[in-house]
Amino acid sequence: MVNVKTLLLELAFILTFFTLASGCGLSRPYPAIRSFTLEADLGIDLSERQLSNKPPLLHVLPVGAAAACETRKLVYKIGPNELSEDFYNEFTGLPARMIADETARILEAQGLFLTERTDTLKNPDYILEIFLNAFHGSFVSNQYLAIMEVKFTLYNVKRSPTVIFTKTYKVEEPLPDSGDRPSQLASGLGRALGRIIYSLSEDVKALGSVR
């Protein structure tokens, strides 16, 4: 004969266990946070540069960013005046710092400068300041985009600080409309940065006086 009281106690225990497990997240663990690097994609090989003489020394310094860019999280524009951070997908560093690192790496790989990415005891010939205005994905229309806008200011500091070049570059890089959206946005921002740094390097070459 079934003991009704014992059966009811067992059912109560089972219900309590599953309620606590669900509330504590034991049955549904949180997904891992993914981290992405920002790698500028110029679409050209920089591994075989030739230096005819010693390039000038350049310090590349991030000096600020718009409020929406001061986060490692991927940011999506989802409405005319609405941005949303992606909690589960982020970059390995703050955007302005990563852009400065990639800019320094590529300008040196092109043979235009020797570069420093932090303040050191070395006295630079030039300083390149970077201010980041926009760094996000846009998903408010039929065309998905990776959007980046960067202002560069180049100073000649060999004698006294003099601005010799300043320009803002904005790129909207198309993204696929399906697939792994975070990965596609990280890659798209890398392509956008590559286009910006290429344009910057061409403008610097046109100055003809950074030697």
C-alpha positions as a Markdown table, in Angstrom:
| # | Residue | x | y | z |
|---|---|---|---|---|
| 1 | Met | 0.0 | 0.0 | 0.0 |
| 2 | Val | 1.4 | 3.4 | -1.0 |
| 3 | Asn | 2.2 | 5.8 | 1.9 |
| 4 | Val | 0.5 | 9.0 | 0.7 |
| 5 | Lys | 2.3 | 11.2 | 3.2 |
| 6 | Thr | 5.7 | 9.9 | 2.0 |
| 7 | Leu | 4.8 | 10.4 | -1.6 |
| 8 | Leu | 3.7 | 13.9 | -1.0 |
| 9 | Leu | 7.0 | 14.7 | 0.8 |
| 10 | Glu | 9.0 | 13.3 | -2.1 |
| 11 | Leu | 7.1 | 15.3 | -4.6 |
| 12 | Ala | 7.6 | 18.5 | -2.6 |
| 13 | Phe | 11.3 | 17.8 | -2.4 |
| 14 | Ile | 11.6 | 17.3 | -6.1 |
| 15 | Leu | 9.7 | 20.5 | -6.9 |
| 16 | Thr | 11.8 | 22.5 | -4.4 |
| 17 | Phe | 15.1 | 21.1 | -5.9 |
| 18 | Phe | 14.1 | 22.1 | -9.5 |
| 19 | Thr | 12.9 | 25.5 | -8.4 |
| 20 | Leu | 16.2 | 26.3 | -6.6 |
| 21 | Ala | 18.2 | 24.9 | -9.5 |
| 22 | Ser | 16.4 | 27.0 | -12.0 |
| 23 | Gly | 16.7 | 30.1 | -9.8 |
| 24 | Cys | 20.4 | 29.6 | -9.3 |
| 25 | Gly | 21.1 | 29.0 | -12.9 |
| 26 | Leu | 22.3 | 25.4 | -12.4 |
| 27 | Ser | 20.2 | 24.1 | -15.3 |
| 28 | Arg | 21.0 | 27.0 | -17.7 |
| 29 | Pro | 24.6 | 28.1 | -17.4 |
| 30 | Tyr | 25.5 | 31.5 | -18.8 |
| 31 | Pro | 27.2 | 31.4 | -22.3 |
| 32 | Ala | 30.9 | 32.4 | -22.3 |
| 33 | Ile | 31.9 | 35.9 | -23.3 |
| 34 | Arg | 33.7 | 36.0 | -26.7 |
| 35 | Ser | 36.7 | 38.4 | -27.2 |
| 36 | Phe | 37.8 | 39.7 | -30.6 |
| 37 | Thr | 41.0 | 41.5 | -31.7 |
| 38 | Leu | 40.9 | 44.5 | -34.0 |
| 39 | Glu | 43.2 | 43.9 | -37.0 |
| 40 | Ala | 43.4 | 46.4 | -39.8 |
| 41 | Asp | 43.0 | 44.8 | -43.2 |
| 42 | Leu | 44.6 | 46.8 | -46.0 |
| 43 | Gly | 44.4 | 44.0 | -48.5 |
| 44 | Ile | 48.2 | 44.4 | -49.3 |
| 45 | Asp | 51.4 | 42.7 | -48.2 |
| 46 | Leu | 53.5 | 44.8 | -45.8 |
| 47 | Ser | 56.1 | 42.1 | -45.1 |
| 48 | Glu | 58.7 | 43.2 | -47.7 |
| 49 | Arg | 59.2 | 46.9 | -47.0 |
| 50 | Gln | 62.5 | 48.5 | -48.0 |
| 51 | Leu | 63.9 | 51.4 | -46.0 |
| 52 | Ser | 66.3 | 53.7 | -47.9 |
| 53 | Asn | 67.3 | 55.6 | -44.7 |
| 54 | Lys | 66.2 | 55.9 | -41.1 |
| 55 | Pro | 62.6 | 57.2 | -40.8 |
| 56 | Pro | 61.6 | 59.8 | -38.3 |
| 57 | Leu | 60.3 | 58.8 | -34.8 |
| 58 | Leu | 56.5 | 59.1 | -34.4 |
| 59 | His | 54.5 | 58.8 | -31.1 |
| 60 | Val | 51.0 | 57.5 | -31.8 |
| 61 | Leu | 48.7 | 58.6 | -28.9 |
| 62 | Pro | 44.9 | 58.0 | -28.4 |
| 63 | Val | 43.7 | 61.3 | -26.8 |
| 64 | Gly | 40.0 | 60.6 | -26.5 |
| 65 | Ala | 36.8 | 59.1 | -27.8 |
| 66 | Ala | 33.1 | 59.8 | -27.9 |
| 67 | Ala | 31.2 | 58.4 | -25.0 |
| 68 | Ala | 29.7 | 55.6 | -27.0 |
| 69 | Cys | 33.2 | 54.4 | -27.9 |
| 70 | Glu | 34.5 | 54.1 | -24.4 |
| 71 | Thr | 33.6 | 50.4 | -24.0 |
| 72 | Arg | 35.2 | 47.1 | -25.0 |
| 73 | Lys | 31.7 | 45.7 | -25.8 |
| 74 | Leu | 30.5 | 45.5 | -29.4 |
| 75 | Val | 28.0 | 48.3 | -29.9 |
| 76 | Tyr | 25.1 | 48.1 | -32.3 |
| 77 | Lys | 22.9 | 51.0 | -33.6 |
| 78 | Ile | 19.4 | 49.6 | -33.5 |
| 79 | Gly | 17.4 | 52.8 | -34.0 |
| 80 | Pro | 17.7 | 56.4 | -35.1 |
| 81 | Asn | 18.9 | 57.5 | -31.6 |
| 82 | Glu | 19.5 | 54.1 | -29.9 |
| 83 | Leu | 22.7 | 52.2 | -29.3 |
| 84 | Ser | 22.9 | 48.8 | -27.6 |
| 85 | Glu | 26.0 | 47.1 | -26.1 |
| 86 | Asp | 26.5 | 43.3 | -26.7 |
| 87 | Phe | 27.2 | 41.8 | -23.2 |
| 88 | Tyr | 28.5 | 38.5 | -24.5 |
| 89 | Asn | 30.9 | 39.9 | -27.2 |
| 90 | Glu | 33.7 | 42.3 | -26.7 |
| 91 | Phe | 37.1 | 43.5 | -28.0 |
| 92 | Thr | 40.3 | 42.7 | -26.2 |
| 93 | Gly | 41.0 | 46.4 | -25.5 |
| 94 | Leu | 39.4 | 49.8 | -25.7 |
| 95 | Pro | 38.8 | 50.9 | -29.3 |
| 96 | Ala | 40.9 | 54.0 | -29.4 |
| 97 | Arg | 43.9 | 52.2 | -27.9 |
| 98 | Met | 43.6 | 49.3 | -30.4 |
| 99 | Ile | 43.3 | 51.8 | -33.3 |
| 100 | Ala | 46.4 | 53.6 | -32.1 |
| 101 | Asp | 48.3 | 50.3 | -31.9 |
| 102 | Glu | 47.3 | 49.2 | -35.4 |
| 103 | Thr | 48.0 | 52.7 | -36.9 |
| 104 | Ala | 51.5 | 52.6 | -35.4 |
| 105 | Arg | 52.1 | 49.1 | -36.6 |
| 106 | Ile | 51.1 | 49.8 | -40.2 |
| 107 | Leu | 52.8 | 53.2 | -40.6 |
| 108 | Glu | 56.0 | 51.6 | -39.4 |
| 109 | Ala | 55.5 | 48.5 | -41.7 |
| 110 | Gln | 55.1 | 50.9 | -44.6 |
| 111 | Gly | 58.5 | 52.5 | -43.8 |
| 112 | Leu | 57.0 | 56.0 | -43.1 |
| 113 | Phe | 58.1 | 56.2 | -39.5 |
| 114 | Leu | 59.6 | 54.4 | -36.6 |
| 115 | Thr | 56.9 | 54.4 | -34.0 |
| 116 | Glu | 56.3 | 54.4 | -30.3 |
| 117 | Arg | 52.9 | 53.6 | -28.8 |
| 118 | Thr | 53.4 | 54.9 | -25.3 |
| 119 | Asp | 55.2 | 57.9 | -23.8 |
| 120 | Thr | 58.9 | 57.1 | -23.4 |
| 121 | Leu | 62.2 | 58.9 | -22.7 |
| 122 | Lys | 62.8 | 59.2 | -26.5 |
| 123 | Asn | 62.1 | 62.5 | -28.0 |
| 124 | Pro | 59.9 | 62.0 | -31.1 |
| 125 | Asp | 60.1 | 64.0 | -34.3 |
| 126 | Tyr | 56.3 | 63.8 | -34.7 |
| 127 | Ile | 53.2 | 63.1 | -32.6 |
| 128 | Leu | 50.1 | 61.6 | -34.1 |
| 129 | Glu | 47.0 | 62.1 | -31.9 |
| 130 | Ile | 43.9 | 60.0 | -32.4 |
| 131 | Phe | 40.3 | 60.9 | -31.4 |
| 132 | Leu | 37.6 | 58.2 | -32.1 |
| 133 | Asn | 34.2 | 59.6 | -33.0 |
| 134 | Ala | 32.3 | 56.4 | -34.1 |
| 135 | Phe | 32.9 | 52.7 | -33.7 |
| 136 | His | 29.8 | 50.5 | -34.1 |
| 137 | Gly | 27.6 | 48.3 | -36.2 |
| 138 | Ser | 24.5 | 49.7 | -37.8 |
| 139 | Phe | 21.4 | 47.5 | -38.2 |
| 140 | Val | 18.7 | 50.1 | -38.8 |
| 141 | Ser | 18.2 | 49.6 | -42.5 |
| 142 | Asn | 18.4 | 46.9 | -45.1 |
| 143 | Gln | 22.1 | 47.5 | -45.5 |
| 144 | Tyr | 24.1 | 46.4 | -42.5 |
| 145 | Leu | 27.3 | 48.4 | -41.9 |
| 146 | Ala | 30.4 | 48.6 | -39.8 |
| 147 | Ile | 30.9 | 52.3 | -39.1 |
| 148 | Met | 34.1 | 54.0 | -38.0 |
| 149 | Glu | 35.1 | 57.7 | -37.8 |
| 150 | Val | 38.6 | 58.8 | -36.6 |
| 151 | Lys | 40.2 | 62.2 | -36.4 |
| 152 | Phe | 44.0 | 62.3 | -36.8 |
| 153 | Thr | 46.2 | 65.3 | -35.9 |
| 154 | Leu | 49.9 | 65.2 | -36.8 |
| 155 | Tyr | 52.3 | 67.5 | -35.0 |
| 156 | Asn | 55.9 | 68.3 | -35.9 |
| 157 | Val | 57.7 | 68.6 | -32.5 |
| 158 | Lys | 61.3 | 68.7 | -33.6 |
| 159 | Arg | 61.5 | 72.4 | -32.6 |
| 160 | Ser | 58.1 | 73.6 | -31.3 |
| 161 | Pro | 54.8 | 71.7 | -31.6 |
| 162 | Thr | 53.2 | 72.7 | -34.9 |
| 163 | Val | 50.1 | 71.1 | -36.5 |
| 164 | Ile | 51.0 | 70.0 | -40.0 |
| 165 | Phe | 48.0 | 67.9 | -40.8 |
| 166 | Thr | 44.6 | 67.2 | -39.4 |
| 167 | Lys | 41.7 | 65.2 | -41.0 |
| 168 | Thr | 38.7 | 63.2 | -40.0 |
| 169 | Tyr | 38.1 | 59.9 | -41.9 |
| 170 | Lys | 34.8 | 58.1 | -41.9 |
| 171 | Val | 34.2 | 54.7 | -43.4 |
| 172 | Glu | 31.0 | 52.6 | -43.7 |
| 173 | Glu | 31.9 | 49.0 | -44.5 |
| 174 | Pro | 29.1 | 46.7 | -45.7 |
| 175 | Leu | 28.3 | 43.6 | -43.7 |
| 176 | Pro | 26.5 | 40.4 | -44.7 |
| 177 | Asp | 22.8 | 40.4 | -43.7 |
| 178 | Ser | 23.0 | 36.9 | -42.1 |
| 179 | Gly | 25.5 | 34.7 | -40.2 |
| 180 | Asp | 27.6 | 35.3 | -37.1 |
| 181 | Arg | 26.9 | 39.0 | -36.5 |
| 182 | Pro | 29.5 | 39.7 | -33.8 |
| 183 | Ser | 32.3 | 38.0 | -35.8 |
| 184 | Gln | 31.2 | 39.8 | -39.0 |
| 185 | Leu | 31.1 | 43.2 | -37.2 |
| 186 | Ala | 34.6 | 42.7 | -35.8 |
| 187 | Ser | 36.0 | 41.8 | -39.2 |
| 188 | Gly | 34.1 | 44.7 | -40.8 |
| 189 | Leu | 35.6 | 47.2 | -38.4 |
| 190 | Gly | 39.0 | 45.7 | -39.2 |
| 191 | Arg | 38.4 | 46.4 | -42.9 |
| 192 | Ala | 37.1 | 49.9 | -42.1 |
| 193 | Leu | 40.3 | 50.6 | -40.1 |
| 194 | Gly | 42.4 | 49.3 | -43.0 |
| 195 | Arg | 40.8 | 51.7 | -45.4 |
| 196 | Ile | 41.2 | 54.6 | -43.0 |
| 197 | Ile | 44.9 | 53.9 | -42.3 |
| 198 | Tyr | 45.6 | 53.5 | -46.0 |
| 199 | Ser | 44.0 | 56.9 | -46.7 |
| 200 | Leu | 46.0 | 58.4 | -43.9 |
| 201 | Ser | 49.3 | 57.0 | -45.1 |
| 202 | Glu | 48.6 | 58.3 | -48.7 |
| 203 | Asp | 47.9 | 61.8 | -47.2 |
| 204 | Val | 51.1 | 61.7 | -45.1 |
| 205 | Lys | 53.1 | 60.7 | -48.2 |
| 206 | Ala | 51.6 | 63.6 | -50.1 |
| 207 | Leu | 53.0 | 66.0 | -47.4 |
| 208 | Gly | 56.5 | 65.3 | -48.6 |
| 209 | Ser | 58.1 | 66.8 | -45.5 |
| 210 | Val | 58.0 | 64.1 | -42.9 |
| 211 | Arg | 61.7 | 63.3 | -43.0 |
